[in-house]
Amino acid sequence: MSIDNRMFPFIKVLKEDGYQVKPLKEPISKSSINKADILIIISALHKTNIDNWKLPTPEAFNDLEINELLQWIKEGGSLLLVADHMPFPGAIKKLSSNLGVEWLNGFVIDSVNWGMSTFSKREGTLAKHPLVNGRNKNEKVNWVATYYGSGFKLKDSTITGIFSFNNKDVVSYQTQEAWKMDNNTPVISSDELFQAAVMKKGKGKVALIGEASLFSAQLVGKDKNPVGINFQNNNQNLQFVLNLLHWLSGAID
């Protein structure tokens, strides 16, 4: 992956947890990723959409790259695929379809409160899964909060949804340009949408996350509210990110 400023906190977390992190500076191929255990792709874009967040959103990866990546996963590689709000899901439409999901190229937002989304065991929106439970009681995650992002539908029964929505006010705005939403913007219900899911594919593993700030440490809005791994929920966001990487690396199974 390429590393930008927003991902530095995530990179720091990875390194402090013992991972060796290197940017991928070449197109995806068996030779370029064959030495990696985990490939992390966060908000990939086609070059025409850089600083141009509106439709159309061409594919970020060509067919050869997708085929090579899928084969690498089947042979034992682990993929963390993250796509934030529109236009990022549009850039991975073909890749995500090959992985068994229909990723909506929109903004998943609480249309009434315009706040963060929360997923919890208590409400049944945070699934029971080994990566949620962690390796011991100190790693157990009870709730996670995300800031907008995107959602996807599961089209393959082998995929386990981790974050599901349980709020009728949460919808996916199918806007033609990022942040350009009004009463005329088409919306899709979140009833069948997920914002996190995992699967095993061949000998490998895949984690899909529809929100990128979860892997950052941002201060948003006029009140500078923390989101991501520094969100103030007793380090639950941070622990979820760590558990996710531990699952991908095989430390949690």
Residue pairs with C-beta under 8 A, 6 or more apart in sequence:
1 7
1 23
1 24
1 39
1 40
1 41
1 42
2 23
2 24
2 25
3 11
3 21
3 23
6 212
6 213
6 216
6 218
7 42
7 215
7 216
9 215
9 216
9 217
9 228
9 229
9 230
10 215
10 216
10 229
10 241
11 21
13 229
13 238
13 241
13 242
14 21
14 245
15 21
17 242
17 245
19 38
19 245
19 249
22 36
24 32
24 33
24 36
24 39
26 32
27 62
27 65
28 39
28 61
28 65
28 68
28 69
29 64
29 65
29 68
30 68
30 71
30 72
33 39
33 68
33 69
33 72
33 77
34 72
36 77
37 77
37 78
37 249
38 77
38 78
38 79
38 80
38 245
38 248
38 249
39 69
39 72
39 77
39 78
39 79
39 80
40 79
40 80
40 82
41 79
41 80
41 81
41 82
41 92
42 80
42 82
42 212
42 215
43 82
43 83
43 84
43 88
43 212
44 60
44 61
44 83
44 88
44 91
44 92
45 57
45 60
45 87
45 88
45 91
46 57
46 58
46 59
46 60
46 91
48 58
49 57
49 58
49 87
49 91
53 86
53 87
53 177
53 178
53 179
54 87
54 176
54 177
54 178
54 180
55 87
55 90
55 176
55 177
56 90
57 86
57 87
57 89
57 90
57 91
57 93
57 105
58 90
58 91
59 91
59 92
59 93
59 94
59 95
60 91
60 92
60 95
61 69
61 92
61 94
61 95
63 94
66 94
66 95
66 98
69 79
69 95
70 98
70 99
70 201
72 204
73 79
73 201
73 202
73 204
73 205
73 206
74 201
74 202
74 203
74 204
75 202
75 203
75 204
76 202
76 203
76 204
77 204
78 204
78 205
78 206
78 207
78 248
78 249
79 204
79 205
79 206
79 207
79 248
80 207
80 209
80 244
80 245
80 248
81 92
81 95
81 96
81 99
81 206
81 207
81 208
81 209
82 208
82 209
82 210
82 211
82 212
82 214
82 215
83 89
83 91
83 92
83 96
83 103
83 150
83 209
83 210
83 212
84 148
84 149
84 150
84 210
84 211
84 212
84 213
85 106
85 107
85 108
85 148
85 149
85 150
85 178
86 105
86 106
86 107
86 150
86 174
86 175
86 178
87 105
87 178
88 150
88 212
89 96
89 103
89 104
89 105
89 106
89 150
89 152
89 210
90 105
92 103
93 103
93 105
96 102
96 103
96 152
96 208
97 103
97 155
99 156
99 199
99 201
99 206
99 208
100 154
100 155
100 156
100 158
100 159
100 199
101 152
101 153
101 154
101 155
101 156
101 159
101 197
101 208
102 152
102 153
102 155
103 150
103 151
103 152
103 208
103 210
104 150
104 151
104 152
104 153
104 172
104 174
104 188
104 193
105 150
105 174
106 150
106 151
106 172
106 173
106 174
106 175
106 188
107 148
107 149
107 150
107 172
107 173
107 175
107 178
107 179
107 181
108 117
108 148
108 149
108 150
108 151
108 165
108 170
108 171
108 172
108 190
108 193
108 195
108 210
109 148
109 170
109 171
109 173
109 181
110 117
110 167
110 169
110 170
111 169
111 170
111 171
111 173
111 187
112 169
113 169
116 145
116 146
116 147
116 227
117 145
117 146
117 147
117 148
117 149
117 163
117 165
117 167
117 170
117 195
118 125
118 143
118 144
118 145
118 146
119 125
119 126
119 143
119 144
119 145
119 146
119 162
119 163
119 164
119 195
119 196
120 126
120 142
120 143
120 144
121 128
121 132
121 142
121 143
122 142
122 143
123 166
124 164
124 166
125 163
125 164
125 165
125 166
126 132
126 141
126 142
126 143
126 144
126 162
126 163
127 160
127 161
127 162
127 163
127 164
129 160
129 162
129 198
130 247
130 252
130 253
131 162
131 198
131 243
131 244
131 246
131 247
131 252
132 140
132 141
132 162
132 240
132 243
133 139
133 140
133 141
134 140
134 141
134 239
134 243
134 246
134 252
135 246
135 251
135 252
139 239
139 242
139 243
141 236
141 239
141 240
141 243
142 236
143 233
143 236
144 163
144 214
144 233
144 236
144 237
144 240
145 227
145 231
145 233
145 237
146 163
146 195
146 211
146 213
146 214
147 211
147 213
147 214
147 218
147 220
147 227
147 228
148 211
148 213
149 195
149 210
149 211
149 212
149 213
150 172
150 195
150 210
150 211
151 165
151 172
151 190
151 193
151 194
151 195
151 210
152 193
152 194
152 195
152 197
152 208
152 210
153 192
153 193
153 194
154 161
154 194
154 197
156 199
158 199
158 200
158 201
159 197
159 198
159 199
159 208
160 197
160 198
160 199
161 194
161 196
161 197
162 194
162 196
162 197
162 198
163 194
163 195
163 196
163 197
163 210
164 193
164 194
164 195
165 190
165 191
165 193
165 194
165 195
167 190
168 189
170 190
171 187
171 188
171 189
171 190
172 187
172 188
172 189
172 190
172 193
173 181
173 185
173 186
173 187
174 185
174 186
174 187
174 188
175 181
175 185
194 210
195 209
195 210
195 211
196 207
196 208
196 209
196 210
197 207
197 208
198 205
198 206
198 207
198 208
198 247
199 205
199 206
199 208
200 206
205 247
205 248
207 244
207 247
207 248
209 215
209 244
213 220
213 227
213 228
214 228
214 229
214 237
214 240
214 241
215 228
215 229
215 241
216 227
216 228
216 229
217 226
217 228
217 229
217 230
218 226
218 227
218 228
218 230
219 225
219 226
219 227
220 227
226 232
228 237
229 237
229 238
229 241
230 237
230 238
231 237
243 252
246 252
247 253
